[in-house]
């Protein structure tokens, strides 16, 4: 996971973003509540987090459908997800909100 963290930090710097906060639930089975994910969701719901840099949706769940549902929840709260492993694909899921 250190390589993912280094990639995240480098990518944030390239995008001109502040040093990112890391939310990790390492060692907790995906079938159990994950406190860091819950805290991140709460911050997103409060609009305190508006961009998530992720190495892929697998960080949300090992199950594709569950991972997509969590990603969609973040997007629905107005958060933009940026997939670090696919730099050409700037927004994995665009944030929901008014269209301009």
Phi, psi and omega in degrees: 000341179299322180296323177295319180296316179297318178298316179300312181297316179295318181294318178300317179297316179298326180277355181076022179272158175293168178302124185287153171276143178254133177242111184235134173240043181299138177085359179257124179302143182295345178279353181252159175301139180247108186301319181294319178296318178298318179295318179297318178299319179297317179295324178292317179300327179276002181064026176273341174238124183239350178224131174243125173263120183228150175278004181147160181292348178301341179293339180274326181192151175283346181262122186307313182298317179293318179297317178296321180295318178293317178300318179295325177297316177298314180299320179296335178272006177090015182263136178266130178259125180247119182275114183292332183277350180231073186300335178288340181258081190303313181245115178296311176223116181295148178295143176282147179164183181295139178272147182251000000 
